[in-house]
Amino acid sequence: MNVYDSARMADVLAPLGYRLVDAPDGADMVILNTCHIREKAAEKVYSELGRIKALKRAKAESGGSMVVAVAGCVAQAEGEAMTERAPVVDLVVGPHTYHRLPELLARAERRRAAGDGRGRGIIDIDFPSDAKFDHLPAPTHTQGVSTFISVQEGCDKFCTFCVVPYTRGAEYSRPVGQIVAEAERAVAAGSVEITLLGQNVNAYHGIETKSGETWGLGRLIRHLAEIAGVARIRYTTSHPRDMDEELIAAHRDEARLMPFLHLPVQSGSDRILAAMNRQHGAGDYRRLVDRLRAARSDLALSSDFIVGFPGESDADFQATLSLVRDVGYAQAFSFKYSVRPGTPASMMEDQVPDAVKEDRLAQLQALLRAQQAAFNRDQRGRTLPVLFTGPGRHAGQLVGRSPYLQPVHAIAPARLIGTVVEVAIESVQPNSLAGRLAAPTPAANDERVVA
């Protein structure tokens, strides 16, 4: 979602004459778009600001100026404290207010023109009642072959470890028409894959303006699949509680919806899931996986796991390992529990020692890596449809993605970028696949081919 939001900030700033550059050195404005989900990510912001402070000083010594902004969830969570800790910051902008950047820049310029050197940054971290999407210009910065589109923001689940409800606010779903128009523009600009984004994306419940009906994510996916030129659809991140029958049926019926689903579970222990306020049990999750795989037999899963949540016992951790063995994952993300200030879990007793977290994380990751390696090995000898996205690591090579998001390398002409081509998988690397084209390549004048 930060990739999407960063592109939209560039759209907002373009009318002011700003254009994207590849590095902060010498830039007129630097924006750090931040994540607050884990402590390490938040602390990286301040480390980076130390480097940017030196760049800002060098710019001033050469007679220029640099505006430094921090956007996103760290900005939302820390607000004024950020400008006190890092006076180099001129603007602090929350994820709901970045559409106001032109106004905030004007305020900063007036302050600079007035000779106000007191170093107080301008802060805008409101939760406006109107949706920011209603004020954003139409996207102009194309994302290439694959495009992210934010369809939903915020979360009403209030997991006890999570800051999202406090930094992103309540659930909001964009109207259907806005999303369809954005998808059509992306396809017209050359995208063939659409990834729908949301903190709780399958809680989507957008209004279709003409009929006044409320659409769920499954119905939205079916509609987007009808857009000429859309070859693939994905979505992330989902919650097990919001995986309804309509969405499961879309996995069964819609070939353009990729058979790869990120379905976070966090723990395999019912006791820990209750303490996390996940609103489902391990058995509920297993049954949901069974329903999904019954709907689409080639479905592969990824997930999120937290080890060392307050009060997690050895038995609780073993329950997580048991669930992982039962489900089997193509890939997964796993982390030590990280205290996030202000969340209920941060005030819980029986915090798990870091050494125990480290040991449990190592065990879990070893199991997950073994499952991912086995899944990748199973692709050897298969022929997979690969969407080529750009040049590969070697001359004459392209890289793309399999339906399961695995990077795939193959010798292929550059004109196949943006097409889906059958590739016979011949070798497996730790994090990627390699193969050869399994059929004659499309004609040079074919813009998109779905093989």
Secondary structure, DSSP 8 states (H G I E B T S, - for coil): -HHHHHHHHHHHHGGGT----SSSTT-SEEEEEE--SSHHHHHHHHHHHHHHHHHHHHHHHTT---EEEEEEHHHHHHTHHHHHH-TT--EEE-TT-GGGHHHHHHHHHHHHHTT--S---EEE----SS-GGGTS----S---SEEEEE-EE--S---TT--HHHHT-S-EE--HHHHHHHHHHHHHTT--EEEEE-TTGGG-EEEETTTTEEEEHHHHHHHHTTSTT--EEEEE---GGG--HHHHHHHHH-TTB-SEEE---B-S-HHHHHHTT-SS-HHHHHHHHHHHHHH-TT-EEEEEEEES-TT--HHHHHHHHHHHHHH--SEEEEEE----TTSGGGG-SS---HHHHHHHHHHHHHHHHHHHHHHHHTTTT-EEEEEEEEE-SSTTEEEEE-TT--EEEEE--GGGTT-EEEEEEEEE-SS-EEEEESS----TT-S--B-
